[in-house]
Amino acid sequence: MWSEQCGGYQNDPCEEYQYLITGDSIIAGKVFHKIQKTGLSFILGMNGLCDFLNPVGHINKYMGAYRNDSTNKKVYFIKKDSQSEVLLYDFNLYLSDTLPPSYGNTSQCFQVNCIVTDDSILIGNKYRRRLGIGDCSGFGSPFVYLIEGIGSTYGLLGFICPQFEWGSDLRCFQQNGMTVYPDTNYICSIITGYDENNRYFDSDVIIVPNPILDDFAIKFPQNVSQNCSEKIFYEIYSEHGVVIFSGIIFGGETIIKDLENYQPGVYLLRIKTETKIICIKKIIKLI
């Protein structure tokens, strides 16, 4: 499962979604893994930024299918309603090599991309190769990474080009039900809808104090957490829709101290289960 988010300034779409493998398909005698995209879409606010307080629709659509060519260290993708595969990732590349044309690396990018770093990253309990992608002119550091066995840090099907005012981001990755990226402690849950039946929880969840100076408490009804069949999580978002930290709510009072090193402004607190958003609250940090 690839859990992702996309959005930006004065640009749609604003989405939080995941890609899931839903089965296999034989195309031209080769085995492909089918990819379904599910999640939520949000409105573009009056300030030009994605308004993650207001879900406006559900996402549930077939995207296509991919296959691994492990011998040649390449991944191919067949888009929905197509029978022709295109290159998705090539891991048979080395430092200074030019990134070949692919589904994500197209002529629409204003620069030619090259491999500018070649190292490894711990994924789960093993190291995987990581290729840093940058401008072939040699200026600057990598703007995105390709990780063997996962894909791009811009997302599985992300556009491989420096992002400006809009972009996509891989938040986390699960394999066999276990979160392995960015690390095994990250809460990587599936969002399939907004739980309209539980909106009454909004008035029951209390933030004390609010506005805040540094630490604060989330007061969550003990009986709700005891009766819920799923784990309940919290996430804190920046005004740009980026998750800055998260954790588990056990009911009663949960103390949060992690905002003390962040700038003053408006943050979003989202409380959810593994499949549903329960409520979203604004947090105002004064200093």
MODA-V977145 format. One record per pair of residues at least 6 apart in sequence whose C-alpha atoms are under 7 Angstrom apart, sorted by the first residue. I is the first residue (numbers start at 1). J is the second residue. D is the distance in whole Angstrom. If there is no record, write none. Layout:
((I;J;D) (I;J;D))
This chain:
((1;18;7) (1;19;6) (1;20;5) (1;173;6) (1;174;5) (1;175;7) (2;18;5) (2;19;5) (2;20;7) (2;156;7) (2;170;7) (2;172;6) (2;173;5) (2;174;7) (3;17;6) (3;18;4) (3;19;7) (3;170;6) (3;171;6) (3;172;5) (3;173;6) (4;16;6) (4;17;5) (4;18;6) (4;155;6) (4;169;6) (4;170;5) (4;171;5) (5;15;6) (5;16;4) (5;17;6) (5;168;6) (5;169;5) (5;170;7) (5;171;7) (6;13;7) (6;14;6) (6;15;5) (6;16;7) (6;167;6) (6;168;4) (6;169;6) (7;13;6) (7;14;4) (7;15;7) (7;50;6) (7;166;5) (7;167;6) (7;168;7) (8;49;6) (8;50;7) (8;165;5) (8;166;4) (8;167;6) (9;48;5) (9;49;5) (9;165;5) (9;166;6) (10;48;4) (10;49;6) (11;166;6) (12;44;7) (14;41;6) (14;42;5) (14;43;7) (14;44;7) (14;50;6) (15;40;6) (15;41;4) (15;42;6) (16;39;6) (16;40;5) (16;41;6) (17;37;7) (17;38;5) (17;39;4) (17;40;6) (17;191;7) (18;37;6) (18;38;6) (18;39;6) (19;35;6) (19;36;6) (19;37;5) (19;38;7) (20;35;6) (20;36;5) (20;37;7) (21;33;6) (21;34;6) (21;35;5) (21;36;6) (22;34;6) (22;35;6) (22;36;7) (23;33;6) (23;34;5) (24;31;7) (24;32;6) (24;33;5) (24;34;6) (25;31;6) (25;32;5) (25;33;6) (25;34;7) (26;32;6) (31;67;7) (32;65;6) (32;66;5) (32;67;5) (33;65;5) (33;66;5) (33;67;6) (34;64;6) (34;65;4) (34;66;7) (35;62;6) (35;63;6) (35;64;6) (35;65;5) (36;61;6) (36;62;5) (36;63;6) (37;59;7) (37;60;6) (37;61;5) (37;62;6) (37;63;7) (38;59;5) (38;60;4) (38;61;7) (38;192;6) (39;58;6) (39;59;5) (39;60;7) (39;191;6) (39;192;5) (39;193;7) (40;55;6) (40;57;6) (40;58;5) (40;59;5) (40;193;6) (41;55;6) (41;56;6) (41;57;5) (41;58;6) (41;59;7) (42;50;7) (42;51;6) (42;52;6) (42;54;6) (42;55;4) (42;56;5) (43;50;6) (43;51;6) (43;54;6) (43;55;7) (43;56;6) (44;50;5) (44;51;6) (45;51;5) (49;240;7) (52;241;7) (53;280;6) (58;193;6) (62;80;7) (63;79;6) (63;80;5) (64;78;6) (64;79;4) (64;80;4) (65;77;6) (65;78;5) (65;79;7) (66;75;7) (66;76;5) (66;77;4) (66;78;6) (67;75;6) (67;76;5) (67;77;7) (68;74;6) (68;75;5) (68;76;7) (69;75;6) (72;92;7) (73;90;6) (73;91;5) (73;92;6) (74;89;6) (74;90;5) (74;91;6) (75;87;6) (75;88;5) (75;89;5) (75;90;7) (76;85;6) (76;86;6) (76;87;5) (76;88;5) (76;89;7) (77;85;5) (77;86;5) (77;87;6) (77;88;6) (78;84;6) (78;85;5) (78;86;6) (86;102;7) (86;103;6) (87;102;5) (87;103;6) (88;102;5) (88;103;5) (88;104;7) (91;148;7) (94;115;7) (95;115;5) (95;116;6) (95;117;6) (95;118;6) (96;114;6) (96;115;5) (96;116;6) (97;114;6) (97;115;6) (98;113;6) (98;114;4) (98;115;6) (99;113;6) (99;114;5) (99;115;7) (104;157;6) (104;158;6) (104;159;4) (104;160;5) (105;159;6) (105;160;5) (109;161;6) (111;135;6) (112;135;6) (112;136;6) (113;133;6) (113;134;5) (113;135;5) (113;136;5) (114;133;6) (114;134;6) (114;135;6) (114;136;5) (115;131;6) (115;132;6) (115;133;5) (115;134;6) (116;132;6) (116;133;6) (116;134;6) (116;142;7) (117;131;6) (117;132;5) (118;130;6) (118;131;5) (118;132;6) (119;129;6) (119;130;5) (119;131;7) (120;127;6) (120;128;5) (120;129;4) (120;130;5) (121;127;5) (121;128;5) (121;129;6) (121;130;6) (122;128;6) (123;180;5) (123;181;6) (123;183;7) (124;180;5) (124;183;7) (124;184;6) (128;147;7) (128;148;6) (129;147;6) (129;148;5) (130;145;6) (130;146;6) (130;147;5) (130;148;6) (131;145;6) (131;146;5) (131;147;7) (132;142;5) (132;144;6) (132;145;5) (132;146;7) (133;142;5) (133;143;6) (133;144;6) (133;145;6) (134;141;6) (134;142;5) (134;143;6) (143;162;6) (144;153;6) (144;154;7) (145;152;6) (145;153;6) (146;152;4) (146;153;7) (152;158;7) (153;169;6) (153;170;5) (154;168;5) (154;169;4) (154;170;5) (155;168;6) (155;169;5) (155;170;5) (158;168;6) (172;181;5) (172;182;6) (172;188;6) (173;179;6) (173;180;6) (173;181;5) (174;180;6) (179;186;7) (179;188;6) (189;274;5) (190;274;6) (190;275;5) (191;274;7) (191;275;5) (191;276;6) (192;275;6) (192;276;6) (193;276;5) (193;277;7) (194;276;6) (194;277;5) (195;276;6) (195;277;6) (195;278;6) (198;278;6) (199;278;7) (199;279;6) (201;278;7) (201;279;7) (202;279;6) (204;220;7) (204;221;7) (205;219;6) (205;220;5) (206;218;6) (206;219;5) (206;220;7) (207;216;7) (207;217;6) (207;218;5) (207;219;6) (208;216;6) (208;217;5) (208;218;7) (209;216;6) (210;283;6) (210;284;6) (211;283;6) (211;284;5) (211;285;6) (211;286;6) (212;284;6) (212;285;5) (212;286;6) (213;285;6) (213;286;6) (213;287;6) (214;257;6) (214;259;6) (214;260;4) (215;256;5) (215;257;4) (215;259;7) (215;260;6) (216;255;6) (216;256;5) (216;257;7) (217;253;6) (217;254;5) (217;255;4) (217;256;6) (218;253;6) (218;254;5) (218;255;6) (219;252;6) (219;253;5) (219;254;7) (220;251;5) (220;252;5) (220;253;6) (221;251;6) (221;252;6) (222;251;4) (222;252;5) (225;250;6) (225;251;5) (230;273;6) (230;274;7) (231;273;6) (231;274;7) (232;248;6) (232;249;5) (232;271;7) (232;272;6) (232;273;5) (233;247;6) (233;248;4) (233;249;5) (233;271;6) (233;272;5) (233;273;6) (234;246;6) (234;247;5) (234;248;6) (234;249;7) (234;269;7) (234;270;6) (234;271;4) (234;272;6) (235;243;7) (235;245;6) (235;246;4) (235;247;7) (235;269;6) (235;270;5) (235;271;7) (236;243;6) (236;244;6) (236;245;6) (236;246;6) (236;267;7) (236;268;6) (236;269;5) (236;270;6) (237;243;4) (237;244;6) (237;267;6) (237;268;5) (237;269;6) (238;244;7) (238;267;5) (238;268;7) (239;266;6) (239;267;6) (263;287;7) (264;285;5) (264;286;5) (264;287;5) (265;284;6) (265;285;5) (265;286;7) (266;282;7) (266;283;6) (266;284;5) (266;285;6) (267;282;6) (267;283;5) (267;284;6) (268;280;7) (268;281;6) (268;282;5) (268;283;6) (269;280;6) (269;281;5) (269;282;6) (269;283;7) (270;279;6) (270;280;4) (270;281;6) (271;277;6) (271;278;6) (271;279;5) (271;280;6) (272;278;5) (272;279;7))
